[in-house]
Amino acid sequence: MLLPDLDPDKPVLLAGPTASGKSSLAMEIAQKQGGVIVNADASQIYDCWRVVTARPSRADEQRLPHRLYGHVAYDAQYSAGHWLREVKSLLEGSERPIIVGGTGLYFSTLTEGLAEIPPTPDEIRARGDSLTLDALLAQLDRQTAARIDLNNRARVQRAWEVLQASGRSLADWQDDTPAPVLPIGTCSALVMDSPKDWLEPRIRQRFDQMLEQGALEEVEAMRDRYDPRLPSCKAIGVPELMGYIRGELTLEAAREQAAIATRRYAKRQRSWFRSRMKDWTVVPSSAV
């Protein structure tokens, strides 16, 4: 495809919904202009998944430098703050980073700053795990509740944990956010435009390709360690294929449920990009 006019000395940010072709574009940029490809996808950090999260292949990783892929244990705690600290160290290196992924929160922490919230004690997290979504919501302050997706349990629980652990609301912490590590004006920021009608057939096709490439075997290997409460085990396709492996779903039902979950996730991604990345350069996915 015709690449946007990119300054080869500037870091590149490349955001896009799942199955939009962003990884291929990142590799094209790296091939033509040089640079190291850095992961900004919250599911691709885990060492237990390659096929089911569409991580770059081993051949791709050998051909071009990749960082922050598959480097976190399946049961380790990992947050946007962890990711930001790792990316910051890469920015201090000599290689030009090409940061690619679909986790909007990672990009916003990088370009807008991240509040330095103290870690949550284990006992508070365990207490939060035991509460219902409604119980968590009932204890949130209005200002924080107005800023987060109230249907996203992980986001709601995180806000609740911050309030319980620090005595300050998440909104209060956010208002004290320090300067960003990588201001948007210092890099080439690209976001993939992926219309629904174009994206949906690719989502189904990619799931079938994952099955051919060994996704079932990958999930089967995690059977004894699978815990639906862990972020790693919530990766799209994992609960559905585990349901098939355990005899709870047919393969066709697992395929359909995974396709629905992926479409919903892509919709949330597109909404985030539209609202938070208005100043980014739009790249049509259909041109990739």
Backbone as CSV, one residue per row, in Angstrom:
resi,resn,N_x,N_y,N_z,CA_x,CA_y,CA_z,C_x,C_y,C_z
1,MET,0.842,-1.202,0.000,0.000,0.000,0.000,0.876,1.251,0.000
2,LEU,0.257,2.381,-0.307,0.968,3.654,-0.225,0.979,4.109,1.221
3,LEU,2.161,4.205,1.802,2.273,4.628,3.189,2.069,6.132,3.299
4,PRO,1.531,6.575,4.444,1.523,8.014,4.694,2.956,8.547,4.696
5,ASP,3.114,9.831,4.523,4.442,10.448,4.507,4.967,10.500,5.935
6,LEU,5.813,9.549,6.298,6.286,9.422,7.669,7.717,9.904,7.796
7,ASP,7.969,10.651,8.861,9.325,11.066,9.192,10.060,9.855,9.767
8,PRO,11.113,9.376,9.105,11.800,8.161,9.577,12.493,8.322,10.919
9,ASP,12.604,9.553,11.406,13.255,9.783,12.696,12.253,9.850,13.851
10,LYS,10.963,9.858,13.529,9.952,9.974,14.581,9.378,8.607,14.954
11,PRO,9.053,8.405,16.242,8.332,7.189,16.621,6.987,7.133,15.892
12,VAL,6.505,5.918,15.650,5.211,5.717,14.995,4.249,5.071,15.984
13,LEU,3.040,5.599,16.039,1.945,4.962,16.770,0.948,4.474,15.732
14,LEU,0.539,3.225,15.842,-0.386,2.646,14.873,-1.475,1.886,15.616
15,ALA,-2.655,2.492,15.681,-3.790,1.892,16.382,-4.814,1.395,15.369
16,GLY,-5.529,0.354,15.751,-6.573,-0.153,14.874,-7.339,-1.263,15.552
17,PRO,-8.572,-1.502,15.124,-9.349,-2.597,15.707,-8.794,-3.955,15.319
18,THR,-9.238,-4.964,16.005,-8.811,-6.323,15.713,-9.094,-6.691,14.265
19,ALA,-8.174,-7.397,13.647,-8.299,-7.888,12.266,-8.260,-6.782,11.215
20,SER,-7.739,-5.608,11.569,-7.740,-4.471,10.637,-6.504,-4.424,9.746
21,GLY,-5.513,-5.277,10.008,-4.305,-5.288,9.207,-3.185,-4.421,9.729
22,LYS,-3.292,-3.981,10.975,-2.295,-3.048,11.520,-0.919,-3.693,11.703
23,SER,-0.903,-4.980,12.054,0.397,-5.637,12.235,1.155,-5.719,10.915
24,SER,0.429,-6.000,9.840,1.072,-6.059,8.521,1.625,-4.698,8.129
25,LEU,0.860,-3.646,8.425,1.321,-2.299,8.098,2.543,-1.930,8.934
26,ALA,2.539,-2.307,10.210,3.697,-2.026,11.065,4.953,-2.682,10.509
27,MET,4.826,-3.916,10.035,5.987,-4.609,9.470,6.432,-3.970,8.156
28,GLU,5.479,-3.468,7.385,5.847,-2.780,6.146,6.636,-1.511,6.443
29,ILE,6.197,-0.769,7.464,6.918,0.443,7.849,8.327,0.090,8.324
30,ALA,8.431,-0.962,9.143,9.732,-1.366,9.664,10.667,-1.812,8.539
31,GLN,10.110,-2.517,7.570,10.930,-2.974,6.448,11.453,-1.815,5.615
32,LYS,10.592,-0.815,5.383,10.952,0.272,4.478,11.744,1.384,5.152
33,GLN,11.482,1.598,6.440,12.109,2.738,7.107,12.952,2.346,8.316
34,GLY,12.865,1.100,8.731,13.581,0.679,9.918,12.785,0.940,11.188
35,GLY,13.201,0.313,12.257,12.533,0.494,13.536,12.213,-0.832,14.200
36,VAL,11.874,-0.771,15.472,11.499,-1.954,16.234,9.998,-1.905,16.491
37,ILE,9.313,-3.019,16.270,7.866,-3.095,16.433,7.550,-3.412,17.890
38,VAL,6.747,-2.558,18.512,6.446,-2.672,19.940,4.953,-2.957,20.119
39,ASN,4.636,-3.945,20.909,3.253,-4.364,21.125,2.470,-3.400,22.010
40,ALA,1.258,-3.049,21.552,0.321,-2.265,22.358,-1.036,-2.955,22.370
41,ASP,-1.012,-4.271,22.565,-2.234,-5.075,22.657,-2.198,-5.845,23.964
42,ALA,-3.218,-5.655,24.789,-3.207,-6.213,26.138,-3.306,-7.733,26.164
43,SER,-3.771,-8.364,25.104,-3.847,-9.825,25.073,-2.571,-10.460,24.542
44,GLN,-1.830,-9.734,23.732,-0.639,-10.297,23.106,0.594,-10.244,24.004
45,ILE,0.452,-9.720,25.199,1.580,-9.692,26.131,1.831,-11.061,26.762
46,TYR,0.822,-11.946,26.778,0.917,-13.181,27.567,1.658,-14.286,26.829
47,ASP,2.471,-15.007,27.591,3.317,-16.036,26.984,2.548,-17.288,26.576
48,CYS,1.323,-17.443,27.043,0.563,-18.667,26.758,-0.174,-18.613,25.425
49,TRP,-0.312,-17.426,24.842,-1.089,-17.291,23.608,-0.234,-16.703,22.495
50,ARG,-0.230,-17.352,21.376,0.317,-16.768,20.162,-0.760,-16.810,19.079
51,VAL,-1.226,-18.009,18.774,-2.189,-18.172,17.677,-3.511,-17.494,17.997
52,VAL,-4.042,-17.746,19.190,-5.401,-17.290,19.488,-5.496,-15.773,19.636
53,THR,-4.386,-15.098,19.880,-4.405,-13.630,19.957,-3.806,-12.970,18.719
54,ALA,-3.479,-13.807,17.714,-2.919,-13.298,16.446,-1.619,-12.527,16.656
55,ARG,-0.787,-13.015,17.602,0.545,-12.439,17.758,1.359,-12.664,16.493
56,PRO,2.348,-11.831,16.238,3.236,-12.100,15.105,3.823,-13.510,15.194
57,SER,4.015,-14.119,14.047,4.569,-15.475,14.019,6.044,-15.458,14.427
58,ARG,6.565,-16.635,14.723,7.993,-16.729,15.051,8.847,-16.275,13.872
59,ALA,8.377,-16.594,12.668,9.119,-16.171,11.476,9.156,-14.651,11.373
60,ASP,8.032,-13.989,11.664,7.984,-12.525,11.633,8.914,-11.935,12.687
61,GLU,8.927,-12.552,13.861,9.782,-12.042,14.938,11.265,-12.235,14.630
62,GLN,11.592,-13.257,13.856,12.980,-13.473,13.456,13.393,-12.529,12.334
63,ARG,12.400,-12.169,11.502,12.697,-11.318,10.349,12.857,-9.861,10.746
64,LEU,12.057,-9.403,11.705,12.073,-8.012,12.143,12.059,-7.955,13.667
65,PRO,12.686,-6.944,14.277,12.699,-6.875,15.750,11.324,-6.558,16.322
66,HIS,10.908,-7.350,17.309,9.631,-7.154,18.010,9.903,-7.095,19.508
67,ARG,9.135,-6.270,20.210,9.281,-6.153,21.659,7.914,-6.204,22.352
68,LEU,7.923,-6.714,23.583,6.758,-6.764,24.476,5.657,-7.692,23.967
69,TYR,6.040,-8.711,23.250,5.108,-9.752,22.823,5.382,-11.030,23.612
70,GLY,4.339,-11.595,24.223,4.476,-12.876,24.897,5.510,-12.903,25.996
71,HIS,5.650,-11.806,26.711,6.717,-11.722,27.720,6.192,-11.734,29.153
72,VAL,4.876,-11.930,29.323,4.263,-11.892,30.651,3.614,-13.241,30.945
73,ALA,3.834,-13.776,32.140,3.228,-15.054,32.527,1.700,-14.928,32.567
74,TYR,1.022,-16.035,32.297,-0.443,-16.014,32.167,-1.159,-15.529,33.423
75,ASP,-0.545,-15.731,34.595,-1.201,-15.366,35.850,-0.560,-14.151,36.528
76,ALA,0.307,-13.444,35.815,0.971,-12.269,36.398,0.068,-11.047,36.318
77,GLN,0.207,-10.169,37.296,-0.506,-8.891,37.246,0.213,-7.969,36.267
78,TYR,-0.566,-7.340,35.420,0.023,-6.443,34.413,-1.006,-5.375,34.085
79,SER,-0.565,-4.137,34.081,-1.481,-3.021,33.878,-0.931,-2.074,32.821
80,ALA,-1.719,-1.049,32.507,-1.247,-0.011,31.589,-0.005,0.672,32.155
81,GLY,0.083,0.761,33.465,1.271,1.352,34.087,2.512,0.511,33.855
82,HIS,2.375,-0.824,33.989,3.505,-1.708,33.692,3.963,-1.514,32.242
83,TRP,2.979,-1.507,31.342,3.300,-1.352,29.922,4.006,-0.026,29.662
84,LEU,3.504,1.048,30.260,4.082,2.363,30.028,5.535,2.418,30.484
85,ARG,5.834,1.807,31.619,7.221,1.815,32.111,8.132,1.053,31.152
86,GLU,7.639,-0.047,30.602,8.458,-0.813,29.667,8.670,-0.054,28.361
87,VAL,7.626,0.602,27.876,7.751,1.381,26.647,8.690,2.565,26.857
88,LYS,8.611,3.192,28.020,9.480,4.329,28.315,10.948,3.929,28.201
89,SER,11.289,2.741,28.678,12.681,2.294,28.582,13.079,2.057,27.130
90,LEU,12.125,1.599,26.302,12.416,1.404,24.884,12.609,2.739,24.172
91,LEU,11.835,3.744,24.576,11.964,5.069,23.974,13.323,5.687,24.260
92,GLU,13.929,5.257,25.339,15.242,5.782,25.703,16.363,5.087,24.953
93,GLY,16.025,4.036,24.180,17.025,3.322,23.412,17.304,3.993,22.083
94,SER,18.120,3.334,21.270,18.545,3.930,20.001,17.631,3.571,18.835
95,GLU,16.795,2.550,19.008,15.931,2.107,17.913,14.628,2.895,17.872
96,ARG,14.205,3.246,16.685,12.952,3.967,16.514,11.770,3.016,16.743
97,PRO,10.882,3.303,17.702,9.775,2.392,17.978,8.602,2.595,17.014
98,ILE,8.003,1.481,16.623,6.752,1.475,15.865,5.755,0.752,16.766
99,ILE,4.955,1.515,17.487,4.100,0.967,18.531,2.732,0.659,17.929
100,VAL,2.354,-0.617,17.950,1.161,-1.053,17.226,0.266,-1.910,18.108
101,GLY,-1.037,-1.661,18.028,-1.967,-2.477,18.805,-3.370,-1.914,18.793
102,GLY,-4.219,-2.576,19.550,-5.621,-2.172,19.591,-6.119,-1.781,20.960
103,THR,-5.222,-1.703,21.948,-5.635,-1.337,23.302,-5.534,0.180,23.464
104,GLY,-6.666,0.832,23.323,-6.701,2.292,23.361,-6.138,2.872,24.637
105,LEU,-6.352,2.183,25.761,-5.856,2.691,27.043,-4.341,2.797,27.050
106,TYR,-3.654,1.855,26.418,-2.200,1.922,26.352,-1.753,3.194,25.617
107,PHE,-2.391,3.464,24.482,-2.013,4.653,23.712,-2.324,5.944,24.479
108,SER,-3.440,5.978,25.191,-3.782,7.211,25.916,-2.830,7.448,27.076
109,THR,-2.405,6.382,27.762,-1.434,6.583,28.841,-0.116,7.108,28.292
110,LEU,0.239,6.667,27.100,1.500,7.075,26.479,1.467,8.530,26.021
111,THR,0.367,8.948,25.397,0.296,10.274,24.771,-0.415,11.319,25.625
112,GLU,-1.135,10.888,26.662,-1.876,11.829,27.507,-1.390,11.831,28.948
113,GLY,-0.578,10.843,29.308,-0.079,10.753,30.675,-0.854,9.732,31.481
114,LEU,-0.255,9.276,32.572,-0.878,8.283,33.443,-0.717,8.702,34.892
115,ALA,-1.826,8.726,35.597,-1.793,9.076,37.016,-0.981,8.036,37.794
116,GLU,-0.149,8.500,38.694,0.747,7.610,39.436,0.039,7.051,40.669
117,ILE,-0.909,6.162,40.423,-1.737,5.590,41.483,-0.985,4.454,42.168
118,PRO,-0.964,4.428,43.508,-0.277,3.337,44.213,-0.907,1.987,43.879
119,PRO,-0.126,0.901,43.956,-0.673,-0.429,43.670,-1.759,-0.827,44.665
120,THR,-2.667,-1.672,44.227,-3.776,-2.121,45.074,-3.349,-3.308,45.923
121,PRO,-3.530,-3.256,47.246,-3.210,-4.411,48.097,-4.041,-5.632,47.710
122,ASP,-3.463,-6.804,47.874,-4.141,-8.041,47.482,-5.480,-8.221,48.190
123,GLU,-5.548,-7.825,49.465,-6.787,-8.050,50.210,-7.935,-7.197,49.673
124,ILE,-7.607,-5.992,49.212,-8.650,-5.139,48.632,-9.101,-5.695,47.283
125,ARG,-8.147,-6.176,46.474,-8.531,-6.782,45.190,-9.406,-8.010,45.418
126,ALA,-9.071,-8.827,46.420,-9.872,-10.022,46.707,-11.281,-9.638,47.139
127,ARG,-11.383,-8.560,47.932,-12.711,-8.102,48.358,-13.513,-7.604,47.161
128,GLY,-12.847,-6.897,46.257,-13.526,-6.432,45.055,-13.994,-7.585,44.188
129,ASP,-13.169,-8.636,44.088,-13.541,-9.810,43.300,-14.831,-10.455,43.812
130,SER,-15.070,-10.316,45.106,-16.232,-10.987,45.711,-17.525,-10.188,45.575
131,LEU,-17.421,-8.918,45.160,-18.606,-8.057,45.062,-19.227,-8.110,43.674
132,THR,-20.531,-7.884,43.625,-21.226,-7.808,42.336,-20.937,-6.462,41.684
133,LEU,-21.213,-6.382,40.405,-21.023,-5.114,39.696,-21.868,-4.015,40.328
134,ASP,-23.104,-4.324,40.678,-23.984,-3.318,41.290,-23.425,-2.824,42.621
135,ALA,-22.844,-3.739,43.397,-22.277,-3.348,44.690,-21.068,-2.435,44.498
136,LEU,-20.265,-2.722,43.508,-19.119,-1.857,43.211,-19.578,-0.478,42.756
137,LEU,-20.564,-0.460,41.874,-21.083,0.815,41.349,-21.663,1.681,42.458
138,ALA,-22.308,1.039,43.419,-22.963,1.787,44.497,-21.964,2.567,45.344
139,GLN,-20.704,2.160,45.315,-19.695,2.814,46.156,-18.807,3.785,45.388
140,LEU,-19.058,3.941,44.092,-18.250,4.864,43.297,-18.744,6.302,43.467
141,ASP,-17.807,7.244,43.358,-18.178,8.654,43.365,-18.737,9.040,41.995
142,ARG,-19.539,10.090,41.968,-20.216,10.490,40.731,-19.236,10.912,39.643
143,GLN,-18.201,11.604,40.033,-17.254,12.127,39.046,-16.560,10.990,38.295
144,THR,-16.133,9.965,39.031,-15.495,8.822,38.390,-16.499,8.045,37.554
145,ALA,-17.694,7.845,38.093,-18.722,7.087,37.373,-19.058,7.721,36.031
146,ALA,-18.947,9.036,35.957,-19.270,9.734,34.712,-18.188,9.557,33.650
147,ARG,-17.012,9.071,34.045,-15.873,8.987,33.116,-15.596,7.582,32.589
148,ILE,-16.159,6.561,33.196,-15.799,5.196,32.816,-16.996,4.456,32.240
149,ASP,-16.702,3.339,31.574,-17.741,2.469,31.037,-18.311,1.648,32.187
150,LEU,-19.535,1.972,32.585,-20.131,1.332,33.759,-20.556,-0.106,33.497
151,ASN,-20.489,-0.542,32.250,-20.787,-1.941,31.930,-19.536,-2.800,31.898
152,ASN,-18.391,-2.161,32.037,-17.114,-2.877,32.005,-16.684,-3.157,33.442
153,ARG,-16.875,-4.393,33.874,-16.601,-4.716,35.271,-15.151,-4.423,35.666
154,ALA,-14.209,-4.733,34.769,-12.799,-4.511,35.097,-12.525,-3.037,35.378
155,ARG,-13.110,-2.161,34.565,-12.910,-0.723,34.766,-13.578,-0.260,36.061
156,VAL,-14.780,-0.767,36.321,-15.506,-0.378,37.539,-14.763,-0.856,38.779
157,GLN,-14.307,-2.105,38.748,-13.596,-2.635,39.910,-12.287,-1.892,40.135
158,ARG,-11.610,-1.557,39.056,-10.361,-0.799,39.192,-10.629,0.529,39.888
159,ALA,-11.679,1.231,39.486,-12.022,2.514,40.106,-12.370,2.324,41.582
160,TRP,-13.090,1.260,41.874,-13.455,0.956,43.266,-12.200,0.666,44.086
161,GLU,-11.278,-0.119,43.530,-10.051,-0.462,44.242,-9.215,0.776,44.547
162,VAL,-9.128,1.685,43.584,-8.353,2.913,43.789,-8.928,3.709,44.954
163,LEU,-10.230,3.841,44.975,-10.895,4.590,46.044,-10.662,3.930,47.398
164,GLN,-10.795,2.601,47.452,-10.627,1.885,48.716,-9.178,1.924,49.204
165,ALA,-8.243,1.792,48.271,-6.835,1.680,48.659,-6.206,3.024,49.008
166,SER,-6.612,4.070,48.274,-5.927,5.357,48.440,-6.750,6.414,49.166
167,GLY,-8.051,6.185,49.259,-8.911,7.205,49.855,-9.199,8.355,48.914
168,ARG,-8.712,8.271,47.680,-8.975,9.289,46.656,-9.665,8.628,45.471
169,SER,-10.535,9.363,44.837,-11.247,8.814,43.690,-10.314,8.704,42.479
170,LEU,-10.682,7.827,41.567,-9.916,7.695,40.341,-9.923,9.002,39.561
171,ALA,-11.055,9.682,39.549,-11.141,10.966,38.842,-10.180,11.983,39.436
172,ASP,-10.039,11.977,40.749,-9.113,12.894,41.417,-7.674,12.591,41.006
173,TRP,-7.319,11.310,40.981,-5.984,10.924,40.543,-5.749,11.345,39.098
174,GLN,-6.749,11.118,38.255,-6.616,11.460,36.837,-6.394,12.953,36.637
175,ASP,-7.022,13.748,37.465,-6.875,15.198,37.339,-5.472,15.660,37.724
176,ASP,-4.733,14.801,38.424,-3.348,15.111,38.796,-2.346,14.390,37.887
177,THR,-2.777,13.997,36.716,-1.930,13.241,35.802,-0.713,14.061,35.363
178,PRO,0.479,13.462,35.416,1.693,14.176,34.982,1.761,14.275,33.461
179,ALA,2.764,14.965,32.961,2.940,15.136,31.518,3.156,13.779,30.850
180,PRO,2.715,13.643,29.601,2.850,12.357,28.909,4.298,12.026,28.561
181,VAL,4.562,10.727,28.450,5.890,10.249,28.055,6.172,10.585,26.597
182,LEU,5.146,10.490,25.741,5.321,10.726,24.310,4.172,11.609,23.806
183,PRO,4.309,12.919,23.885,3.245,13.805,23.389,2.946,13.530,21.920
184,ILE,1.699,13.659,21.553,1.260,13.292,20.218,1.989,14.069,19.128
185,GLY,2.416,15.299,19.424,3.103,16.105,18.423,4.516,15.663,18.116
186,THR,5.042,14.737,18.917,6.426,14.302,18.722,6.536,12.995,17.951
187,CYS,5.406,12.472,17.454,5.430,11.181,16.773,4.467,11.197,15.587
188,SER,4.533,10.158,14.771,3.577,9.967,13.679,2.475,9.054,14.202
189,ALA,1.281,9.590,14.376,0.172,8.849,14.978,-0.841,8.472,13.903
190,LEU,-0.999,7.171,13.675,-1.888,6.654,12.644,-2.979,5.796,13.275
191,VAL,-4.195,5.889,12.771,-5.285,5.037,13.241,-6.001,4.446,12.034
192,MET,-6.249,3.150,12.086,-6.864,2.440,10.969,-8.366,2.706,10.936
193,ASP,-8.853,3.056,9.767,-10.290,3.205,9.543,-10.808,1.881,8.992
194,SER,-11.598,1.162,9.798,-12.044,-0.190,9.434,-13.561,-0.275,9.513
195,PRO,-14.261,0.010,8.421,-15.729,-0.039,8.433,-16.246,-1.421,8.826
196,LYS,-17.376,-1.433,9.478,-17.964,-2.675,9.972,-18.138,-3.715,8.868
197,ASP,-18.697,-3.306,7.734,-18.974,-4.257,6.654,-17.696,-4.852,6.069
198,TRP,-16.615,-4.105,6.114,-15.326,-4.596,5.631,-14.680,-5.518,6.649
199,LEU,-14.859,-5.198,7.938,-14.138,-5.893,8.997,-14.746,-7.255,9.338
200,GLU,-16.066,-7.356,9.347,-16.715,-8.572,9.844,-16.316,-9.836,9.088
201,PRO,-16.271,-9.834,7.750,-15.819,-11.057,7.073,-14.388,-11.436,7.445
202,ARG,-13.541,-10.455,7.664,-12.154,-10.727,8.057,-12.094,-11.360,9.445
203,ILE,-12.990,-10.951,10.334,-13.018,-11.512,11.681,-13.308,-13.012,11.618
204,ARG,-14.306,-13.397,10.844,-14.655,-14.819,10.712,-13.528,-15.592,10.024
205,GLN,-12.976,-15.004,8.982,-11.903,-15.666,8.254,-10.693,-15.884,9.159
206,ARG,-10.386,-14.890,9.977,-9.207,-15.014,10.836,-9.405,-16.098,11.894
207,PHE,-10.626,-16.226,12.412,-10.873,-17.261,13.415,-10.656,-18.642,12.803
208,ASP,-11.132,-18.841,11.585,-10.930,-20.124,10.914,-9.443,-20.371,10.668
209,GLN,-8.707,-19.325,10.329,-7.264,-19.470,10.136,-6.574,-19.857,11.437
210,MET,-7.048,-19.289,12.551,-6.477,-19.629,13.854,-6.670,-21.114,14.162
211,LEU,-7.855,-21.635,13.834,-8.097,-23.057,14.061,-7.122,-23.900,13.232
212,GLU,-6.909,-23.512,11.991,-5.991,-24.241,11.117,-4.552,-24.168,11.633
213,GLN,-4.216,-23.058,12.293,-2.842,-22.846,12.757,-2.567,-23.415,14.153
214,GLY,-3.609,-23.987,14.802,-3.373,-24.639,16.087,-3.963,-23.959,17.302
215,ALA,-4.989,-23.127,17.127,-5.589,-22.444,18.274,-6.177,-23.426,19.283
216,LEU,-6.819,-24.488,18.793,-7.400,-25.470,19.713,-6.320,-26.129,20.560
217,GLU,-5.234,-26.502,19.934,-4.137,-27.130,20.663,-3.542,-26.166,21.690
218,GLU,-3.466,-24.894,21.345,-2.925,-23.881,22.252,-3.801,-23.739,23.495
219,VAL,-5.122,-23.713,23.288,-6.045,-23.594,24.415,-6.057,-24.881,25.232
220,GLU,-6.011,-26.025,24.561,-5.968,-27.319,25.252,-4.771,-27.396,26.196
221,ALA,-3.647,-26.829,25.771,-2.432,-26.858,26.595,-2.593,-26.058,27.886
222,MET,-3.572,-25.151,27.912,-3.824,-24.332,29.111,-4.988,-24.864,29.943
223,ARG,-5.498,-26.004,29.578,-6.721,-26.515,30.215,-6.617,-26.587,31.736
224,ASP,-5.522,-27.115,32.247,-5.378,-27.304,33.690,-5.065,-26.003,34.423
225,ARG,-4.653,-24.981,33.699,-4.321,-23.694,34.327,-5.374,-22.621,34.058
226,TYR,-6.365,-22.954,33.276,-7.384,-21.981,32.870,-8.161,-21.465,34.079
227,ASP,-8.253,-20.142,34.179,-9.018,-19.490,35.245,-9.746,-18.317,34.606
228,PRO,-11.078,-18.407,34.462,-11.817,-17.356,33.757,-11.729,-15.981,34.403
229,ARG,-11.225,-15.910,35.637,-11.090,-14.614,36.307,-9.825,-13.883,35.882
230,LEU,-8.867,-14.594,35.320,-7.601,-13.973,34.926,-7.767,-13.194,33.621
231,PRO,-7.165,-12.004,33.525,-7.235,-11.244,32.268,-6.739,-12.044,31.065
232,SER,-5.695,-12.848,31.258,-5.161,-13.621,30.135,-6.196,-14.604,29.590
233,CYS,-7.021,-15.141,30.454,-8.013,-16.144,30.046,-9.299,-15.524,29.517
234,LYS,-9.347,-14.203,29.496,-10.497,-13.512,28.921,-10.248,-13.091,27.476
235,ALA,-9.081,-13.402,26.952,-8.773,-13.067,25.563,-9.833,-13.679,24.654
236,ILE,-10.309,-12.910,23.696,-11.389,-13.377,22.839,-10.980,-14.655,22.116
237,GLY,-11.855,-15.631,22.147,-11.596,-16.925,21.544,-11.206,-17.975,22.569
238,VAL,-10.594,-17.545,23.662,-10.159,-18.490,24.683,-11.346,-19.111,25.432
239,PRO,-12.270,-18.316,26.019,-13.411,-18.943,26.707,-14.246,-19.805,25.767
240,GLU,-14.386,-19.356,24.523,-15.220,-20.086,23.576,-14.596,-21.440,23.214
241,LEU,-13.304,-21.441,22.921,-12.641,-22.694,22.570,-12.497,-23.617,23.778
242,MET,-12.329,-23.031,24.961,-12.287,-23.863,26.164,-13.645,-24.520,26.387
243,GLY,-14.715,-23.789,26.070,-16.052,-24.373,26.166,-16.200,-25.572,25.245
244,TYR,-15.635,-25.494,24.062,-15.674,-26.624,23.131,-14.841,-27.793,23.661
245,ILE,-13.641,-27.484,24.133,-12.746,-28.531,24.638,-13.379,-29.274,25.809
246,ARG,-14.134,-28.558,26.633,-14.775,-29.170,27.803,-16.114,-29.816,27.480
247,GLY,-16.505,-29.751,26.216,-17.763,-30.382,25.822,-19.001,-29.552,26.111
248,GLU,-18.813,-28.276,26.394,-19.944,-27.404,26.714,-20.521,-26.722,25.484
249,LEU,-19.767,-26.672,24.401,-20.182,-26.030,23.153,-19.774,-26.907,21.975
250,THR,-20.544,-26.823,20.899,-20.068,-27.400,19.647,-19.019,-26.455,19.064
251,LEU,-18.245,-26.933,18.130,-17.232,-26.078,17.522,-17.888,-24.931,16.766
252,GLU,-19.013,-25.197,16.113,-19.703,-24.137,15.383,-20.252,-23.081,16.344
253,ALA,-20.776,-23.515,17.504,-21.267,-22.557,18.504,-20.113,-21.725,19.056
254,ALA,-18.970,-22.367,19.296,-17.797,-21.635,19.781,-17.356,-20.609,18.743
255,ARG,-17.364,-21.011,17.480,-16.986,-20.114,16.389,-17.927,-18.912,16.342
256,GLU,-19.231,-19.156,16.459,-20.196,-18.065,16.388,-20.077,-17.129,17.588
257,GLN,-19.922,-17.690,18.784,-19.786,-16.854,19.975,-18.513,-16.021,19.933
258,ALA,-17.441,-16.608,19.430,-16.190,-15.858,19.311,-16.325,-14.730,18.296
259,ALA,-17.039,-14.990,17.196,-17.249,-13.951,16.183,-18.065,-12.795,16.758
260,ILE,-19.091,-13.117,17.539,-19.922,-12.078,18.154,-19.094,-11.261,19.146
261,ALA,-18.310,-11.940,19.980,-17.480,-11.243,20.965,-16.459,-10.345,20.275
262,THR,-15.899,-10.821,19.169,-14.903,-10.030,18.442,-15.532,-8.810,17.810
263,ARG,-16.727,-8.969,17.226,-17.428,-7.818,16.628,-17.729,-6.761,17.684
264,ARG,-18.164,-7.202,18.847,-18.474,-6.250,19.920,-17.214,-5.525,20.386
265,TYR,-16.135,-6.272,20.486,-14.867,-5.660,20.890,-14.402,-4.654,19.851
266,ALA,-14.494,-5.015,18.577,-14.087,-4.097,17.507,-14.946,-2.831,17.516
267,LYS,-16.210,-2.985,17.836,-17.089,-1.810,17.922,-16.634,-0.879,19.036
268,ARG,-16.275,-1.461,20.200,-15.780,-0.640,21.316,-14.468,0.033,20.935
269,GLN,-13.603,-0.690,20.222,-12.339,-0.097,19.781,-12.584,1.091,18.852
270,ARG,-13.463,0.913,17.870,-13.726,1.997,16.915,-14.299,3.220,17.624
271,SER,-15.162,2.984,18.613,-15.741,4.101,19.370,-14.659,4.841,20.142
272,TRP,-13.749,4.080,20.761,-12.630,4.706,21.499,-11.778,5.540,20.558
273,PHE,-11.421,4.970,19.415,-10.554,5.680,18.479,-11.209,6.962,17.988
274,ARG,-12.508,6.895,17.699,-13.206,8.099,17.218,-13.231,9.194,18.267
275,SER,-13.404,8.821,19.518,-13.530,9.831,20.569,-12.198,10.321,21.103
276,ARG,-11.149,9.459,21.077,-9.881,9.801,21.720,-8.741,10.067,20.745
277,MET,-8.956,9.801,19.453,-7.863,9.930,18.485,-8.264,10.822,17.313
278,LYS,-8.922,11.909,17.623,-9.410,12.810,16.575,-8.278,13.514,15.826
279,ASP,-7.123,13.644,16.466,-5.995,14.333,15.830,-5.032,13.378,15.128
280,TRP,-5.346,12.083,15.115,-4.481,11.102,14.481,-4.757,11.050,12.975
281,THR,-3.775,10.632,12.206,-3.929,10.466,10.759,-4.663,9.161,10.474
282,VAL,-5.738,9.247,9.710,-6.554,8.074,9.402,-5.979,7.329,8.191
283,VAL,-5.820,6.011,8.351,-5.330,5.152,7.276,-6.431,4.145,6.941
284,PRO,-6.937,4.103,5.723,-7.990,3.139,5.376,-7.469,1.695,5.433
285,SER,-8.143,0.855,6.200,-7.716,-0.544,6.288,-7.808,-1.230,4.936
286,SER,-8.757,-0.840,4.134,-8.968,-1.496,2.847,-7.781,-1.305,1.898
287,ALA,-6.907,-0.350,2.221,-5.743,-0.103,1.376,-4.542,-0.957,1.776
288,VAL,-4.674,-1.668,2.927,-3.546,-2.462,3.424,-3.435,-3.764,2.642
